[in-house]
Amino acid sequence: MRRGPDPGTLDHALAQQALAAGAEIRFNETVRHPDRGDVVAWGPRRAYILAVGYLFTTDLADGTFAVLDDRLAPQGYGYLLVHRGRATLATCLFSDFHREAQYLERVLDFFQRRLGFTMREPRRFGGFRYIGVNPPVPGDHLFFAGEAAGVQDALWGFGIRYAIRSGSLAAAFNASGDRREYIRQWEEKIGRPLRASFVNRLVFQAGGALGYRLLLRWIAAGRSPGDRLRRLYAPAWWKSAMFPLAHRAFGREERPVLAGCICSWCAARAGEAVAGPA
Ligand SMILES: Cc1cc2nc3c(=O)[nH]c(=O)nc-3n(C[C@H](O)[C@H](O)[C@H](O)COP(=O)(O)OP(=O)(O)OC[C@H]3O[C@@H](n4cnc5c(N)ncnc54)[C@H](O)[C@@H]3O)c2cc1C
């Protein structure tokens, strides 16, 4: 799946659907004070994950590769996706944001040494992601959707499916309708898997390098990686029991904005009050 404004991307397809349904799209306008009843989907306001990478063209055959190694992506992952000559290579960091450039170069070096490719027309990209650390109570999210509501997988930071689910639930909400049904659906589609993802993250971080190795072996030993990942992501009673602990442990690291730092997090906050370098 591709993102962006071009035909054939998710964003373009959603825009076309919205226009066909009679919506008006206004670009380059900022909403400062949403009205009651609005669905607010303005994306992340804080950073828990930082992703930085390259988009490029290449002769490599189609493939999907990921690496778990704190020297390349602290508590996160590096990846390389190739589809019909277009490639995305990135590092996703859950810690140590200010050294994003160093981690990105290490991921690039890692994949180049193993797969031996050259990048053509590389374009750098970067961004940050937010995950709600307030307990995901449906009422709080009534008219907030996607990352504005913090609904994002806490294990690896996948938020597209949650953004679409929460957006469509919020848009379909009828204030005079059955609120309990809304909450039931929110629980099933968002609340339970989201809480399970916090526990996945706790276990993932606690496992460290040995845990990463065992996890990758377990995924590789399955019928298909998708099959194993579905099991990993599935809610379970023991995950519900562990959620309060996982939630307390999540996102405790301070993310100071440093004067003069050009990482994606500091750059996005430029202009706000900044702390001096440590
Ligand atoms: C580099 C990167 C890679 C990612 N890869 C994946 C992936 O592989 N799979 C996955 O599932 N997720 C991925 N994610 C996360 C995913 O992109 C997000 O979770 C998802 O796009 C969130 O959707 P959203 O609509 O809530 O917010 P966004 O996609 O951030 O959209 C918010 C929009 O609101 C606009 N906006 C902001 N403030 C205002 C305002 N005041 N008024 C009007 N408009 C405003 C912004 O300009 C933006 O266009 C990735 C994120 C990043 C940064």
The ligand as an SDF file (V2000), in Angstrom:
LIG
                    3D

 53 58  0  0  0  0  0  0  0  0999 V2000
    7.1850    7.5640    8.6190 C   0  0  0  0  0  0  0  0  0  0  0  0
    5.9410    6.8760    9.0670 C   0  0  0  0  0  0  0  0  0  0  0  0
    5.6690    5.5670    8.6350 C   0  0  0  0  0  0  0  0  0  0  0  0
    4.5020    4.9220    9.0420 C   0  0  0  0  0  0  0  0  0  0  0  0
    4.2630    3.6480    8.5960 N   0  0  0  0  0  0  0  0  0  0  0  0
    3.1020    3.0270    8.9550 C   0  0  0  0  0  0  0  0  0  0  0  0
    2.7940    1.7150    8.4560 C   0  0  0  0  0  0  0  0  0  0  0  0
    3.5790    1.1030    7.7270 O   0  0  0  0  0  0  0  0  0  0  0  0
    1.6070    1.1540    8.8140 N   0  0  0  0  0  0  0  0  0  0  0  0
    0.7130    1.7840    9.6400 C   0  0  0  0  0  0  0  0  0  0  0  0
   -0.3590    1.2400    9.9240 O   0  0  0  0  0  0  0  0  0  0  0  0
    0.9980    3.0190   10.1400 N   0  0  0  0  0  0  0  0  0  0  0  0
    2.1620    3.6490    9.8080 C   0  0  0  0  0  0  0  0  0  0  0  0
    2.4340    4.9090   10.2950 N   0  0  0  0  0  0  0  0  0  0  0  0
    1.4650    5.5470   11.1900 C   0  0  0  0  0  0  0  0  0  0  0  0
    0.2980    6.0770   10.3630 C   0  0  0  0  0  0  0  0  0  0  0  0
    0.8000    6.8310    9.2800 O   0  0  0  0  0  0  0  0  0  0  0  0
   -0.5760    6.9630   11.2390 C   0  0  0  0  0  0  0  0  0  0  0  0
   -0.9240    6.2850   12.4260 O   0  0  0  0  0  0  0  0  0  0  0  0
   -1.8440    7.3470   10.5070 C   0  0  0  0  0  0  0  0  0  0  0  0
   -1.5460    7.9980    9.2910 O   0  0  0  0  0  0  0  0  0  0  0  0
   -2.6420    8.2780   11.4120 C   0  0  0  0  0  0  0  0  0  0  0  0
   -3.6760    8.8270   10.6630 O   0  0  0  0  0  0  0  0  0  0  0  0
   -4.3770   10.1460   11.1390 P   0  0  0  0  0  0  0  0  0  0  0  0
   -5.4150   10.4600   10.1110 O   0  0  0  0  0  0  0  0  0  0  0  0
   -4.8010   10.0140   12.5550 O   0  0  0  0  0  0  0  0  0  0  0  0
   -3.2430   11.2760   11.1580 O   0  0  0  0  0  0  0  0  0  0  0  0
   -2.3120   11.8100    9.9820 P   0  0  0  0  0  0  0  0  0  0  0  0
   -2.1190   10.7880    8.9230 O   0  0  0  0  0  0  0  0  0  0  0  0
   -1.1060   12.3620   10.7030 O   0  0  0  0  0  0  0  0  0  0  0  0
   -3.1510   13.0010    9.3560 O   0  0  0  0  0  0  0  0  0  0  0  0
   -3.4350   14.1760   10.0840 C   0  0  0  0  0  0  0  0  0  0  0  0
   -3.6710   15.3050    9.0950 C   0  0  0  0  0  0  0  0  0  0  0  0
   -4.2110   16.4360    9.7790 O   0  0  0  0  0  0  0  0  0  0  0  0
   -3.5440   17.6210    9.3310 C   0  0  0  0  0  0  0  0  0  0  0  0
   -3.6310   18.6050   10.4280 N   0  0  0  0  0  0  0  0  0  0  0  0
   -2.8650   18.6970   11.5470 C   0  0  0  0  0  0  0  0  0  0  0  0
   -3.2960   19.7140   12.3290 N   0  0  0  0  0  0  0  0  0  0  0  0
   -4.3560   20.2700   11.6910 C   0  0  0  0  0  0  0  0  0  0  0  0
   -5.2160   21.3420   12.0010 C   0  0  0  0  0  0  0  0  0  0  0  0
   -5.1130   22.0510   13.1320 N   0  0  0  0  0  0  0  0  0  0  0  0
   -6.1920   21.6650   11.1050 N   0  0  0  0  0  0  0  0  0  0  0  0
   -6.3540   20.9400    9.9540 C   0  0  0  0  0  0  0  0  0  0  0  0
   -5.5650   19.8950    9.6240 N   0  0  0  0  0  0  0  0  0  0  0  0
   -4.5790   19.5710   10.4880 C   0  0  0  0  0  0  0  0  0  0  0  0
   -2.1180   17.1480    9.0560 C   0  0  0  0  0  0  0  0  0  0  0  0
   -1.4820   18.0440    8.1620 O   0  0  0  0  0  0  0  0  0  0  0  0
   -2.3760   15.7750    8.4120 C   0  0  0  0  0  0  0  0  0  0  0  0
   -2.6080   15.8890    7.0450 O   0  0  0  0  0  0  0  0  0  0  0  0
    3.5820    5.5830    9.9070 C   0  0  0  0  0  0  0  0  0  0  0  0
    3.8700    6.8930   10.3380 C   0  0  0  0  0  0  0  0  0  0  0  0
    5.0300    7.5310    9.9390 C   0  0  0  0  0  0  0  0  0  0  0  0
    5.3030    8.9500   10.4330 C   0  0  0  0  0  0  0  0  0  0  0  0
  1  2  1  0
  2  3  1  0
  2 52  2  0
  3  4  2  0
  4  5  1  0
  4 50  1  0
  5  6  2  0
  6  7  1  0
  6 13  1  0
  7  8  2  0
  7  9  1  0
  9 10  1  0
 10 11  2  0
 10 12  1  0
 12 13  2  0
 13 14  1  0
 14 15  1  0
 14 50  1  0
 15 16  1  0
 16 17  1  0
 16 18  1  0
 18 19  1  0
 18 20  1  0
 20 21  1  0
 20 22  1  0
 22 23  1  0
 23 24  1  0
 24 25  2  0
 24 26  1  0
 24 27  1  0
 27 28  1  0
 28 29  2  0
 28 30  1  0
 28 31  1  0
 31 32  1  0
 32 33  1  0
 33 34  1  0
 33 48  1  0
 34 35  1  0
 35 36  1  0
 35 46  1  0
 36 37  1  0
 36 45  1  0
 37 38  2  0
 38 39  1  0
 39 40  1  0
 39 45  2  0
 40 41  1  0
 40 42  2  0
 42 43  1  0
 43 44  2  0
 44 45  1  0
 46 47  1  0
 46 48  1  0
 48 49  1  0
 50 51  2  0
 51 52  1  0
 52 53  1  0
M  END
$$$$
